[in-house]
Amino acid sequence: MDFKIRDRSVVQGRRPLSEERRLYLRLMQQGVSNKEACRITGVNEKTGRRWRNGRAPSGAHVGASPITAVAPPPGPSRYLRETDRIHIADRLREKATVRAIAAELGCSPSTVSREIRRNRHPVNGQYRPHAAQARADARRPRPKPGKTGQNPQLRDFIQDRLTIRWSPEQICQALRAQFPQRPEMHVVHETVYQALYVQGRGELRRELARSLRTGRARRKPRRQAQQRQPRFATPMIMISERPAEAEDRAVPGHWEGDLIIGKDGKSAIGTLVERATRYVMLLHLPDDHGAESVRDALVTTVQTLPSHLRRSLTWDQGSEMGAHGSFTIATDVPVYFCDPASPWQRGSNENTNGLLRQYFPKSTDLSVHTRDHLRAVAAELNGRPRKTLDWETPAEHLHKLLAA
C-alpha cells in the first residue's frame, strides 16, 4: 500500500498549490495570522511560513522575497482602505453581488457601487484594487480648487448678480435657466456661500458678502425671536377670523404689514407685502412713526390700488396701529392682528423685511431716504425672481393674476 502511494506520487508528481498560495498571500495581506491562513487554505503551517518568509535562491528554485502582513487600522473609517478594495476585487471575480460585498465590509451598498463605478479601469471596465486606490488617493488631497475659481465666466456671473443683491439661491436657479446644457455653469447655493465665507478660497470678492441680505462676513446661528407684549388695548379683529382665501393665498389683495426701525428707534419705513404675489410697497415716514403718521401713509398708499386688490391687511400688535379703526373707515380694508409673539403669522412680511435690510441696514437713520428712493428699492425687489413663485418675479406674477 505504501509502495503504491509513493509510486503514484512519483508518477503523477506533486500537485501544484498555486491557487492555495494566492489565497494564502491575499489573507496575509489582509492581516490574517499564519495559522488561520493555513487553516483556511488547507496547507501545512510549515508551507505557509515558507510562503510568508520567502526562500533563498538555489539551483532548483528561484528566490522568493518575504511578504509583509498588513493589518487594517483599528476602528471604523470614513473611507475605503486598500484592503477593502482588494476584498471588493476578489469578490467581484467570484461573482458576488454588491449587497453581499457591502455586508461583508460593513458599509452601504451604494458605497461599494460608487467605488466600482468611479475607480474601475476607464477602458476595459475592470476593477483593479491597487489602481483604484491610486485613483482615490489622487482625488483626495485638500484643499481643492473650487468650481467658481476655475471658471471665470461662472465667477463673473455670480459676482454681477451679487452686486445687485440677488441671493445665492436665485443666482443658482438663473444659471440653470440661462445655461441649461452646460453643467460646468451649474452650482448649488452652498458653493456660493463657501466661496464667500471659507477662509483661503478667495474665489469671490470678499466685499460681496455685504451684498447678502444679512450683510455678514461670516455665518452666525439663528436667534430665537423675543416675545412681545401688546402695546395697546383697543378692539382688534384677530387673525383667526381672517377669511380662508387669505390663508391659502388663492386670491390677491390680502396684505401683510410692519415697520422696519432705524437707529435708536427714531426713524422707520413701513412695509406692505401682498400674500399671493409677494409684491412689495413701502411707506414713506419722514417725520415719525406714530399711529397717526402710519395711518395717513397707509391710507395714501392703499388708495392707489384697485378695489379688488384691497381685501385685508394683517399686522402685529404694535402701537403704530393704534388708529386702525379710522384706517378701515377711510379705505374699507379690515385689519387683522397677529397673536402676541407670533411673527410667523405674517411670514411673507418678515421675509421681506429681511430682504430690505440689504438696502436699509440696522442702526442707520432711515429718515434720510426719499420717497423716490423707496419706490426704486421696491421696484428692484419686485424684479427679483422668487423661489416660492417658481422663479417668477413678483411683478410678473401680479401681472398674470390681474390678466387672468
JODA-V655041 format. One record per helix or strand of 3 or more residues. SS is the DSSP state (H for helix, E for strand). FROM is the first residue (numbers start at 1). TO is the last residue. If there is no record, write none. Layout:
# JODA-V655041
ss=SS from=FROM to=TO
ss=SS from=FROM to=TO
This chain:
# JODA-V655041
ss=H from=2 to=12
ss=H from=18 to=29
ss=H from=34 to=41
ss=H from=45 to=53
ss=H from=82 to=93
ss=H from=98 to=105
ss=H from=109 to=119
ss=H from=129 to=140
ss=H from=147 to=150
ss=H from=152 to=163
ss=H from=168 to=178
ss=H from=183 to=185
ss=H from=189 to=197
ss=H from=206 to=211
ss=H from=239 to=241
ss=H from=244 to=247
ss=E from=254 to=261
ss=H from=263 to=265
ss=E from=268 to=274
ss=E from=280 to=283
ss=H from=291 to=302
ss=H from=307 to=309
ss=E from=312 to=315
ss=H from=319 to=321
ss=H from=324 to=331
ss=E from=334 to=337
ss=H from=343 to=356
ss=H from=366 to=368
ss=H from=371 to=382
ss=H from=387 to=389
ss=H from=394 to=403
